[in-house]
Amino acid sequence: MANLYDLKKFDLNLLVIFECIYQHLSISKAAETLYITPSAVSQSLQRLRTQFNDPLFIRSGKGITPTVTGI
């Protein structure tokens, strides 16, 4: 997010989804909690990754782990 114009276009609902992913460290559990599909959570996460130019979470054998930016 380089400038104020970009911030005006930012979808704040994505932060709710991010927080839920962060809390559960699971896309499927976040989806269940938010009553949306895992695909919708993944698509939202992809939009956030694009906005922040960072993966935000890294998949591992035990689920997902936040990156430094994700923390």
mmCIF file of the N, C-alpha and C atoms, coordinates in Angstrom:
data_MODEL
# 
_entry.id   MODEL 
# 
loop_
_atom_site.group_PDB 
_atom_site.id 
_atom_site.type_symbol 
_atom_site.label_atom_id 
_atom_site.label_alt_id 
_atom_site.label_comp_id 
_atom_site.label_asym_id 
_atom_site.label_entity_id 
_atom_site.label_seq_id 
_atom_site.pdbx_PDB_ins_code 
_atom_site.Cartn_x 
_atom_site.Cartn_y 
_atom_site.Cartn_z 
_atom_site.occupancy 
_atom_site.B_iso_or_equiv 
_atom_site.pdbx_formal_charge 
_atom_site.auth_seq_id 
_atom_site.auth_comp_id 
_atom_site.auth_asym_id 
_atom_site.auth_atom_id 
_atom_site.pdbx_PDB_model_num 
ATOM 1   N N  . MET A 1 1  ? 0.855   -1.175  0.000  1.00 0.00 ? 1  MET A N  1 
ATOM 2   C CA . MET A 1 1  ? 0.000   0.000   0.000  1.00 0.00 ? 1  MET A CA 1 
ATOM 3   C C  . MET A 1 1  ? 0.897   1.233   0.000  1.00 0.00 ? 1  MET A C  1 
ATOM 4   N N  . ALA A 1 2  ? 1.045   1.772   -1.170 1.00 0.00 ? 2  ALA A N  1 
ATOM 5   C CA . ALA A 1 2  ? 2.016   2.840   -1.336 1.00 0.00 ? 2  ALA A CA 1 
ATOM 6   C C  . ALA A 1 2  ? 1.487   4.218   -0.975 1.00 0.00 ? 2  ALA A C  1 
ATOM 7   N N  . ASN A 1 3  ? 0.209   4.464   -1.165 1.00 0.00 ? 3  ASN A N  1 
ATOM 8   C CA . ASN A 1 3  ? -0.288  5.818   -0.912 1.00 0.00 ? 3  ASN A CA 1 
ATOM 9   C C  . ASN A 1 3  ? -1.730  5.800   -0.417 1.00 0.00 ? 3  ASN A C  1 
ATOM 10  N N  . LEU A 1 4  ? -2.245  6.986   -0.138 1.00 0.00 ? 4  LEU A N  1 
ATOM 11  C CA . LEU A 1 4  ? -3.599  7.114   0.406  1.00 0.00 ? 4  LEU A CA 1 
ATOM 12  C C  . LEU A 1 4  ? -4.645  6.593   -0.565 1.00 0.00 ? 4  LEU A C  1 
ATOM 13  N N  . TYR A 1 5  ? -4.437  6.782   -1.858 1.00 0.00 ? 5  TYR A N  1 
ATOM 14  C CA . TYR A 1 5  ? -5.397  6.289   -2.847 1.00 0.00 ? 5  TYR A CA 1 
ATOM 15  C C  . TYR A 1 5  ? -5.546  4.776   -2.729 1.00 0.00 ? 5  TYR A C  1 
ATOM 16  N N  . ASP A 1 6  ? -4.438  4.075   -2.578 1.00 0.00 ? 6  ASP A N  1 
ATOM 17  C CA . ASP A 1 6  ? -4.501  2.627   -2.410 1.00 0.00 ? 6  ASP A CA 1 
ATOM 18  C C  . ASP A 1 6  ? -5.265  2.258   -1.144 1.00 0.00 ? 6  ASP A C  1 
ATOM 19  N N  . LEU A 1 7  ? -5.077  3.014   -0.079 1.00 0.00 ? 7  LEU A N  1 
ATOM 20  C CA . LEU A 1 7  ? -5.767  2.747   1.176  1.00 0.00 ? 7  LEU A CA 1 
ATOM 21  C C  . LEU A 1 7  ? -7.276  2.917   1.026  1.00 0.00 ? 7  LEU A C  1 
ATOM 22  N N  . LYS A 1 8  ? -7.706  3.873   0.241  1.00 0.00 ? 8  LYS A N  1 
ATOM 23  C CA . LYS A 1 8  ? -9.139  4.083   0.023  1.00 0.00 ? 8  LYS A CA 1 
ATOM 24  C C  . LYS A 1 8  ? -9.769  2.897   -0.703 1.00 0.00 ? 8  LYS A C  1 
ATOM 25  N N  . LYS A 1 9  ? -8.996  2.196   -1.499 1.00 0.00 ? 9  LYS A N  1 
ATOM 26  C CA . LYS A 1 9  ? -9.502  1.040   -2.238 1.00 0.00 ? 9  LYS A CA 1 
ATOM 27  C C  . LYS A 1 9  ? -9.421  -0.252  -1.425 1.00 0.00 ? 9  LYS A C  1 
ATOM 28  N N  . PHE A 1 10 ? -8.799  -0.194  -0.258 1.00 0.00 ? 10 PHE A N  1 
ATOM 29  C CA . PHE A 1 10 ? -8.571  -1.394  0.542  1.00 0.00 ? 10 PHE A CA 1 
ATOM 30  C C  . PHE A 1 10 ? -9.877  -1.913  1.135  1.00 0.00 ? 10 PHE A C  1 
ATOM 31  N N  . ASP A 1 11 ? -10.138 -3.187  0.981  1.00 0.00 ? 11 ASP A N  1 
ATOM 32  C CA . ASP A 1 11 ? -11.343 -3.832  1.509  1.00 0.00 ? 11 ASP A CA 1 
ATOM 33  C C  . ASP A 1 11 ? -11.083 -4.257  2.958  1.00 0.00 ? 11 ASP A C  1 
ATOM 34  N N  . LEU A 1 12 ? -11.699 -3.571  3.901  1.00 0.00 ? 12 LEU A N  1 
ATOM 35  C CA . LEU A 1 12 ? -11.471 -3.861  5.320  1.00 0.00 ? 12 LEU A CA 1 
ATOM 36  C C  . LEU A 1 12 ? -11.980 -5.236  5.733  1.00 0.00 ? 12 LEU A C  1 
ATOM 37  N N  . ASN A 1 13 ? -12.896 -5.809  4.968  1.00 0.00 ? 13 ASN A N  1 
ATOM 38  C CA . ASN A 1 13 ? -13.363 -7.167  5.264  1.00 0.00 ? 13 ASN A CA 1 
ATOM 39  C C  . ASN A 1 13 ? -12.221 -8.178  5.166  1.00 0.00 ? 13 ASN A C  1 
ATOM 40  N N  . LEU A 1 14 ? -11.228 -7.862  4.355  1.00 0.00 ? 14 LEU A N  1 
ATOM 41  C CA . LEU A 1 14 ? -10.080 -8.758  4.236  1.00 0.00 ? 14 LEU A CA 1 
ATOM 42  C C  . LEU A 1 14 ? -9.329  -8.880  5.556  1.00 0.00 ? 14 LEU A C  1 
ATOM 43  N N  . LEU A 1 15 ? -9.329  -7.822  6.347  1.00 0.00 ? 15 LEU A N  1 
ATOM 44  C CA . LEU A 1 15 ? -8.650  -7.869  7.644  1.00 0.00 ? 15 LEU A CA 1 
ATOM 45  C C  . LEU A 1 15 ? -9.362  -8.799  8.622  1.00 0.00 ? 15 LEU A C  1 
ATOM 46  N N  . VAL A 1 16 ? -10.673 -8.870  8.525  1.00 0.00 ? 16 VAL A N  1 
ATOM 47  C CA . VAL A 1 16 ? -11.436 -9.801  9.370  1.00 0.00 ? 16 VAL A CA 1 
ATOM 48  C C  . VAL A 1 16 ? -11.042 -11.235 9.020  1.00 0.00 ? 16 VAL A C  1 
ATOM 49  N N  . ILE A 1 17 ? -10.946 -11.503 7.736  1.00 0.00 ? 17 ILE A N  1 
ATOM 50  C CA . ILE A 1 17 ? -10.556 -12.840 7.286  1.00 0.00 ? 17 ILE A CA 1 
ATOM 51  C C  . ILE A 1 17 ? -9.116  -13.134 7.696  1.00 0.00 ? 17 ILE A C  1 
ATOM 52  N N  . PHE A 1 18 ? -8.231  -12.153 7.529  1.00 0.00 ? 18 PHE A N  1 
ATOM 53  C CA . PHE A 1 18 ? -6.836  -12.328 7.938  1.00 0.00 ? 18 PHE A CA 1 
ATOM 54  C C  . PHE A 1 18 ? -6.747  -12.666 9.427  1.00 0.00 ? 18 PHE A C  1 
ATOM 55  N N  . GLU A 1 19 ? -7.458  -11.932 10.243 1.00 0.00 ? 19 GLU A N  1 
ATOM 56  C CA . GLU A 1 19 ? -7.416  -12.150 11.693 1.00 0.00 ? 19 GLU A CA 1 
ATOM 57  C C  . GLU A 1 19 ? -7.890  -13.554 12.044 1.00 0.00 ? 19 GLU A C  1 
ATOM 58  N N  . CYS A 1 20 ? -8.899  -14.025 11.354 1.00 0.00 ? 20 CYS A N  1 
ATOM 59  C CA . CYS A 1 20 ? -9.429  -15.360 11.626 1.00 0.00 ? 20 CYS A CA 1 
ATOM 60  C C  . CYS A 1 20 ? -8.428  -16.437 11.190 1.00 0.00 ? 20 CYS A C  1 
ATOM 61  N N  . ILE A 1 21 ? -7.787  -16.240 10.047 1.00 0.00 ? 21 ILE A N  1 
ATOM 62  C CA . ILE A 1 21 ? -6.742  -17.174 9.615  1.00 0.00 ? 21 ILE A CA 1 
ATOM 63  C C  . ILE A 1 21 ? -5.618  -17.180 10.647 1.00 0.00 ? 21 ILE A C  1 
ATOM 64  N N  . TYR A 1 22 ? -5.213  -16.001 11.081 1.00 0.00 ? 22 TYR A N  1 
ATOM 65  C CA . TYR A 1 22 ? -4.126  -15.870 12.058 1.00 0.00 ? 22 TYR A CA 1 
ATOM 66  C C  . TYR A 1 22 ? -4.495  -16.556 13.377 1.00 0.00 ? 22 TYR A C  1 
ATOM 67  N N  . GLN A 1 23 ? -5.719  -16.392 13.800 1.00 0.00 ? 23 GLN A N  1 
ATOM 68  C CA . GLN A 1 23 ? -6.174  -16.975 15.068 1.00 0.00 ? 23 GLN A CA 1 
ATOM 69  C C  . GLN A 1 23 ? -6.153  -18.503 15.010 1.00 0.00 ? 23 GLN A C  1 
ATOM 70  N N  . HIS A 1 24 ? -6.628  -19.067 13.911 1.00 0.00 ? 24 HIS A N  1 
ATOM 71  C CA . HIS A 1 24 ? -6.748  -20.523 13.795 1.00 0.00 ? 24 HIS A CA 1 
ATOM 72  C C  . HIS A 1 24 ? -5.547  -21.187 13.124 1.00 0.00 ? 24 HIS A C  1 
ATOM 73  N N  . LEU A 1 25 ? -4.733  -20.383 12.417 1.00 0.00 ? 25 LEU A N  1 
ATOM 74  C CA . LEU A 1 25 ? -3.623  -20.909 11.620 1.00 0.00 ? 25 LEU A CA 1 
ATOM 75  C C  . LEU A 1 25 ? -4.091  -22.027 10.695 1.00 0.00 ? 25 LEU A C  1 
ATOM 76  N N  . SER A 1 26 ? -5.289  -21.819 10.155 1.00 0.00 ? 26 SER A N  1 
ATOM 77  C CA . SER A 1 26 ? -5.893  -22.796 9.253  1.00 0.00 ? 26 SER A CA 1 
ATOM 78  C C  . SER A 1 26 ? -6.925  -22.094 8.378  1.00 0.00 ? 26 SER A C  1 
ATOM 79  N N  . ILE A 1 27 ? -6.810  -22.301 7.081  1.00 0.00 ? 27 ILE A N  1 
ATOM 80  C CA . ILE A 1 27 ? -7.780  -21.709 6.163  1.00 0.00 ? 27 ILE A CA 1 
ATOM 81  C C  . ILE A 1 27 ? -9.139  -22.380 6.334  1.00 0.00 ? 27 ILE A C  1 
ATOM 82  N N  . SER A 1 28 ? -9.151  -23.696 6.477  1.00 0.00 ? 28 SER A N  1 
ATOM 83  C CA . SER A 1 28 ? -10.434 -24.395 6.605  1.00 0.00 ? 28 SER A CA 1 
ATOM 84  C C  . SER A 1 28 ? -11.154 -24.037 7.910  1.00 0.00 ? 28 SER A C  1 
ATOM 85  N N  . LYS A 1 29 ? -10.416 -23.900 9.010  1.00 0.00 ? 29 LYS A N  1 
ATOM 86  C CA . LYS A 1 29 ? -11.053 -23.515 10.276 1.00 0.00 ? 29 LYS A CA 1 
ATOM 87  C C  . LYS A 1 29 ? -11.531 -22.068 10.231 1.00 0.00 ? 29 LYS A C  1 
ATOM 88  N N  . ALA A 1 30 ? -10.769 -21.212 9.560  1.00 0.00 ? 30 ALA A N  1 
ATOM 89  C CA . ALA A 1 30 ? -11.205 -19.819 9.397  1.00 0.00 ? 30 ALA A CA 1 
ATOM 90  C C  . ALA A 1 30 ? -12.490 -19.773 8.582  1.00 0.00 ? 30 ALA A C  1 
ATOM 91  N N  . ALA A 1 31 ? -12.542 -20.559 7.529  1.00 0.00 ? 31 ALA A N  1 
ATOM 92  C CA . ALA A 1 31 ? -13.741 -20.601 6.685  1.00 0.00 ? 31 ALA A CA 1 
ATOM 93  C C  . ALA A 1 31 ? -14.949 -21.081 7.484  1.00 0.00 ? 31 ALA A C  1 
ATOM 94  N N  . GLU A 1 32 ? -14.754 -22.105 8.273  1.00 0.00 ? 32 GLU A N  1 
ATOM 95  C CA . GLU A 1 32 ? -15.838 -22.642 9.103  1.00 0.00 ? 32 GLU A CA 1 
ATOM 96  C C  . GLU A 1 32 ? -16.328 -21.592 10.101 1.00 0.00 ? 32 GLU A C  1 
ATOM 97  N N  . THR A 1 33 ? -15.406 -20.896 10.723 1.00 0.00 ? 33 THR A N  1 
ATOM 98  C CA . THR A 1 33 ? -15.749 -19.865 11.704 1.00 0.00 ? 33 THR A CA 1 
ATOM 99  C C  . THR A 1 33 ? -16.518 -18.716 11.067 1.00 0.00 ? 33 THR A C  1 
ATOM 100 N N  . LEU A 1 34 ? -16.112 -18.349 9.846  1.00 0.00 ? 34 LEU A N  1 
ATOM 101 C CA . LEU A 1 34 ? -16.725 -17.207 9.156  1.00 0.00 ? 34 LEU A CA 1 
ATOM 102 C C  . LEU A 1 34 ? -17.942 -17.596 8.312  1.00 0.00 ? 34 LEU A C  1 
ATOM 103 N N  . TYR A 1 35 ? -18.250 -18.895 8.269  1.00 0.00 ? 35 TYR A N  1 
ATOM 104 C CA . TYR A 1 35 ? -19.375 -19.402 7.476  1.00 0.00 ? 35 TYR A CA 1 
ATOM 105 C C  . TYR A 1 35 ? -19.232 -19.051 5.998  1.00 0.00 ? 35 TYR A C  1 
ATOM 106 N N  . ILE A 1 36 ? -17.998 -19.210 5.489  1.00 0.00 ? 36 ILE A N  1 
ATOM 107 C CA . ILE A 1 36 ? -17.741 -19.048 4.062  1.00 0.00 ? 36 ILE A CA 1 
ATOM 108 C C  . ILE A 1 36 ? -16.911 -20.246 3.603  1.00 0.00 ? 36 ILE A C  1 
ATOM 109 N N  . THR A 1 37 ? -16.740 -20.396 2.310  1.00 0.00 ? 37 THR A N  1 
ATOM 110 C CA . THR A 1 37 ? -16.000 -21.543 1.796  1.00 0.00 ? 37 THR A CA 1 
ATOM 111 C C  . THR A 1 37 ? -14.492 -21.340 1.958  1.00 0.00 ? 37 THR A C  1 
ATOM 112 N N  . PRO A 1 38 ? -13.746 -22.439 2.063  1.00 0.00 ? 38 PRO A N  1 
ATOM 113 C CA . PRO A 1 38 ? -12.288 -22.318 2.089  1.00 0.00 ? 38 PRO A CA 1 
ATOM 114 C C  . PRO A 1 38 ? -11.752 -21.607 0.841  1.00 0.00 ? 38 PRO A C  1 
ATOM 115 N N  . SER A 1 39 ? -12.414 -21.815 -0.278 1.00 0.00 ? 39 SER A N  1 
ATOM 116 C CA . SER A 1 39 ? -12.012 -21.137 -1.511 1.00 0.00 ? 39 SER A CA 1 
ATOM 117 C C  . SER A 1 39 ? -12.127 -19.623 -1.371 1.00 0.00 ? 39 SER A C  1 
ATOM 118 N N  . ALA A 1 40 ? -13.194 -19.155 -0.743 1.00 0.00 ? 40 ALA A N  1 
ATOM 119 C CA . ALA A 1 40 ? -13.376 -17.711 -0.532 1.00 0.00 ? 40 ALA A CA 1 
ATOM 120 C C  . ALA A 1 40 ? -12.298 -17.158 0.396  1.00 0.00 ? 40 ALA A C  1 
ATOM 121 N N  . VAL A 1 41 ? -11.924 -17.929 1.408  1.00 0.00 ? 41 VAL A N  1 
ATOM 122 C CA . VAL A 1 41 ? -10.854 -17.503 2.318  1.00 0.00 ? 41 VAL A CA 1 
ATOM 123 C C  . VAL A 1 41 ? -9.532  -17.438 1.556  1.00 0.00 ? 41 VAL A C  1 
ATOM 124 N N  . SER A 1 42 ? -9.253  -18.445 0.749  1.00 0.00 ? 42 SER A N  1 
ATOM 125 C CA . SER A 1 42 ? -8.019  -18.465 -0.036 1.00 0.00 ? 42 SER A CA 1 
ATOM 126 C C  . SER A 1 42 ? -7.955  -17.302 -1.017 1.00 0.00 ? 42 SER A C  1 
ATOM 127 N N  . GLN A 1 43 ? -9.069  -17.006 -1.664 1.00 0.00 ? 43 GLN A N  1 
ATOM 128 C CA . GLN A 1 43 ? -9.109  -15.879 -2.601 1.00 0.00 ? 43 GLN A CA 1 
ATOM 129 C C  . GLN A 1 43 ? -8.884  -14.559 -1.874 1.00 0.00 ? 43 GLN A C  1 
ATOM 130 N N  . SER A 1 44 ? -9.454  -14.420 -0.701 1.00 0.00 ? 44 SER A N  1 
ATOM 131 C CA . SER A 1 44 ? -9.254  -13.203 0.094  1.00 0.00 ? 44 SER A CA 1 
ATOM 132 C C  . SER A 1 44 ? -7.801  -13.078 0.526  1.00 0.00 ? 44 SER A C  1 
ATOM 133 N N  . LEU A 1 45 ? -7.215  -14.193 0.934  1.00 0.00 ? 45 LEU A N  1 
ATOM 134 C CA . LEU A 1 45 ? -5.810  -14.187 1.322  1.00 0.00 ? 45 LEU A CA 1 
ATOM 135 C C  . LEU A 1 45 ? -4.935  -13.799 0.132  1.00 0.00 ? 45 LEU A C  1 
ATOM 136 N N  . GLN A 1 46 ? -5.282  -14.283 -1.045 1.00 0.00 ? 46 GLN A N  1 
ATOM 137 C CA . GLN A 1 46 ? -4.511  -13.920 -2.237 1.00 0.00 ? 46 GLN A CA 1 
ATOM 138 C C  . GLN A 1 46 ? -4.590  -12.419 -2.502 1.00 0.00 ? 46 GLN A C  1 
ATOM 139 N N  . ARG A 1 47 ? -5.752  -11.833 -2.304 1.00 0.00 ? 47 ARG A N  1 
ATOM 140 C CA . ARG A 1 47 ? -5.894  -10.379 -2.471 1.00 0.00 ? 47 ARG A CA 1 
ATOM 141 C C  . ARG A 1 47 ? -5.022  -9.630  -1.468 1.00 0.00 ? 47 ARG A C  1 
ATOM 142 N N  . LEU A 1 48 ? -4.982  -10.108 -0.235 1.00 0.00 ? 48 LEU A N  1 
ATOM 143 C CA . LEU A 1 48 ? -4.128  -9.484  0.782  1.00 0.00 ? 48 LEU A CA 1 
ATOM 144 C C  . LEU A 1 48 ? -2.651  -9.627  0.426  1.00 0.00 ? 48 LEU A C  1 
ATOM 145 N N  . ARG A 1 49 ? -2.286  -10.803 -0.061 1.00 0.00 ? 49 ARG A N  1 
ATOM 146 C CA . ARG A 1 49 ? -0.893  -11.027 -0.459 1.00 0.00 ? 49 ARG A CA 1 
ATOM 147 C C  . ARG A 1 49 ? -0.480  -10.041 -1.545 1.00 0.00 ? 49 ARG A C  1 
ATOM 148 N N  . THR A 1 50 ? -1.376  -9.795  -2.464 1.00 0.00 ? 50 THR A N  1 
ATOM 149 C CA . THR A 1 50 ? -1.102  -8.836  -3.531 1.00 0.00 ? 50 THR A CA 1 
ATOM 150 C C  . THR A 1 50 ? -0.979  -7.429  -2.967 1.00 0.00 ? 50 THR A C  1 
ATOM 151 N N  . GLN A 1 51 ? -1.887  -7.048  -2.080 1.00 0.00 ? 51 GLN A N  1 
ATOM 152 C CA . GLN A 1 51 ? -1.861  -5.712  -1.477 1.00 0.00 ? 51 GLN A CA 1 
ATOM 153 C C  . GLN A 1 51 ? -0.566  -5.463  -0.713 1.00 0.00 ? 51 GLN A C  1 
ATOM 154 N N  . PHE A 1 52 ? -0.119  -6.462  0.047  1.00 0.00 ? 52 PHE A N  1 
ATOM 155 C CA . PHE A 1 52 ? 1.054   -6.303  0.896  1.00 0.00 ? 52 PHE A CA 1 
ATOM 156 C C  . PHE A 1 52 ? 2.349   -6.778  0.238  1.00 0.00 ? 52 PHE A C  1 
ATOM 157 N N  . ASN A 1 53 ? 2.228   -7.360  -0.947 1.00 0.00 ? 53 ASN A N  1 
ATOM 158 C CA . ASN A 1 53 ? 3.394   -7.876  -1.667 1.00 0.00 ? 53 ASN A CA 1 
ATOM 159 C C  . ASN A 1 53 ? 4.208   -8.818  -0.772 1.00 0.00 ? 53 ASN A C  1 
ATOM 160 N N  . ASP A 1 54 ? 3.493   -9.703  -0.094 1.00 0.00 ? 54 ASP A N  1 
ATOM 161 C CA . ASP A 1 54 ? 4.109   -10.657 0.827  1.00 0.00 ? 54 ASP A CA 1 
ATOM 162 C C  . ASP A 1 54 ? 3.180   -11.866 0.943  1.00 0.00 ? 54 ASP A C  1 
ATOM 163 N N  . PRO A 1 55 ? 3.703   -13.074 1.124  1.00 0.00 ? 55 PRO A N  1 
ATOM 164 C CA . PRO A 1 55 ? 2.820   -14.236 1.259  1.00 0.00 ? 55 PRO A CA 1 
ATOM 165 C C  . PRO A 1 55 ? 1.971   -14.238 2.534  1.00 0.00 ? 55 PRO A C  1 
ATOM 166 N N  . LEU A 1 56 ? 2.382   -13.499 3.561  1.00 0.00 ? 56 LEU A N  1 
ATOM 167 C CA . LEU A 1 56 ? 1.691   -13.371 4.850  1.00 0.00 ? 56 LEU A CA 1 
ATOM 168 C C  . LEU A 1 56 ? 1.667   -14.656 5.665  1.00 0.00 ? 56 LEU A C  1 
ATOM 169 N N  . PHE A 1 57 ? 1.434   -15.789 5.020  1.00 0.00 ? 57 PHE A N  1 
ATOM 170 C CA . PHE A 1 57 ? 1.479   -17.093 5.683  1.00 0.00 ? 57 PHE A CA 1 
ATOM 171 C C  . PHE A 1 57 ? 2.243   -18.054 4.787  1.00 0.00 ? 57 PHE A C  1 
ATOM 172 N N  . ILE A 1 58 ? 2.941   -18.991 5.414  1.00 0.00 ? 58 ILE A N  1 
ATOM 173 C CA . ILE A 1 58 ? 3.662   -20.020 4.671  1.00 0.00 ? 58 ILE A CA 1 
ATOM 174 C C  . ILE A 1 58 ? 3.095   -21.368 5.088  1.00 0.00 ? 58 ILE A C  1 
ATOM 175 N N  . ARG A 1 59 ? 2.766   -22.193 4.101  1.00 0.00 ? 59 ARG A N  1 
ATOM 176 C CA . ARG A 1 59 ? 2.241   -23.527 4.390  1.00 0.00 ? 59 ARG A CA 1 
ATOM 177 C C  . ARG A 1 59 ? 3.372   -24.434 4.866  1.00 0.00 ? 59 ARG A C  1 
ATOM 178 N N  . SER A 1 60 ? 3.044   -25.249 5.857  1.00 0.00 ? 60 SER A N  1 
ATOM 179 C CA . SER A 1 60 ? 4.002   -26.232 6.360  1.00 0.00 ? 60 SER A CA 1 
ATOM 180 C C  . SER A 1 60 ? 3.247   -27.526 6.621  1.00 0.00 ? 60 SER A C  1 
ATOM 181 N N  . GLY A 1 61 ? 3.953   -28.540 7.050  1.00 0.00 ? 61 GLY A N  1 
ATOM 182 C CA . GLY A 1 61 ? 3.318   -29.823 7.328  1.00 0.00 ? 61 GLY A CA 1 
ATOM 183 C C  . GLY A 1 61 ? 2.278   -29.753 8.431  1.00 0.00 ? 61 GLY A C  1 
ATOM 184 N N  . LYS A 1 62 ? 2.404   -28.766 9.305  1.00 0.00 ? 62 LYS A N  1 
ATOM 185 C CA . LYS A 1 62 ? 1.488   -28.638 10.440 1.00 0.00 ? 62 LYS A CA 1 
ATOM 186 C C  . LYS A 1 62 ? 0.439   -27.548 10.229 1.00 0.00 ? 62 LYS A C  1 
ATOM 187 N N  . GLY A 1 63 ? 0.276   -27.077 9.022  1.00 0.00 ? 63 GLY A N  1 
ATOM 188 C CA . GLY A 1 63 ? -0.695  -26.013 8.760  1.00 0.00 ? 63 GLY A CA 1 
ATOM 189 C C  . GLY A 1 63 ? -0.016  -24.822 8.122  1.00 0.00 ? 63 GLY A C  1 
ATOM 190 N N  . ILE A 1 64 ? -0.282  -23.638 8.648  1.00 0.00 ? 64 ILE A N  1 
ATOM 191 C CA . ILE A 1 64 ? 0.335   -22.433 8.108  1.00 0.00 ? 64 ILE A CA 1 
ATOM 192 C C  . ILE A 1 64 ? 0.978   -21.635 9.234  1.00 0.00 ? 64 ILE A C  1 
ATOM 193 N N  . THR A 1 65 ? 2.018   -20.905 8.872  1.00 0.00 ? 65 THR A N  1 
ATOM 194 C CA . THR A 1 65 ? 2.767   -20.081 9.816  1.00 0.00 ? 65 THR A CA 1 
ATOM 195 C C  . THR A 1 65 ? 2.834   -18.671 9.260  1.00 0.00 ? 65 THR A C  1 
ATOM 196 N N  . PRO A 1 66 ? 2.587   -17.646 10.074 1.00 0.00 ? 66 PRO A N  1 
ATOM 197 C CA . PRO A 1 66 ? 2.669   -16.276 9.562  1.00 0.00 ? 66 PRO A CA 1 
ATOM 198 C C  . PRO A 1 66 ? 4.110   -15.869 9.258  1.00 0.00 ? 66 PRO A C  1 
ATOM 199 N N  . THR A 1 67 ? 4.269   -15.057 8.231  1.00 0.00 ? 67 THR A N  1 
ATOM 200 C CA . THR A 1 67 ? 5.572   -14.469 7.929  1.00 0.00 ? 67 THR A CA 1 
ATOM 201 C C  . THR A 1 67 ? 5.794   -13.290 8.875  1.00 0.00 ? 67 THR A C  1 
ATOM 202 N N  . VAL A 1 68 ? 6.939   -12.653 8.776  1.00 0.00 ? 68 VAL A N  1 
ATOM 203 C CA . VAL A 1 68 ? 7.220   -11.475 9.602  1.00 0.00 ? 68 VAL A CA 1 
ATOM 204 C C  . VAL A 1 68 ? 6.183   -10.394 9.322  1.00 0.00 ? 68 VAL A C  1 
ATOM 205 N N  . THR A 1 69 ? 5.828   -10.188 8.073  1.00 0.00 ? 69 THR A N  1 
ATOM 206 C CA . THR A 1 69 ? 4.798   -9.201  7.728  1.00 0.00 ? 69 THR A CA 1 
ATOM 207 C C  . THR A 1 69 ? 3.447   -9.629  8.280  1.00 0.00 ? 69 THR A C  1 
ATOM 208 N N  . GLY A 1 70 ? 3.168   -10.931 8.263  1.00 0.00 ? 70 GLY A N  1 
ATOM 209 C CA . GLY A 1 70 ? 1.903   -11.451 8.767  1.00 0.00 ? 70 GLY A CA 1 
ATOM 210 C C  . GLY A 1 70 ? 1.732   -11.309 10.267 1.00 0.00 ? 70 GLY A C  1 
ATOM 211 N N  . ILE A 1 71 ? 2.843   -11.195 10.966 1.00 0.00 ? 71 ILE A N  1 
ATOM 212 C CA . ILE A 1 71 ? 2.782   -11.040 12.420 1.00 0.00 ? 71 ILE A CA 1 
ATOM 213 C C  . ILE A 1 71 ? 2.458   -9.610  12.718 1.00 0.00 ? 71 ILE A C  1 
# 
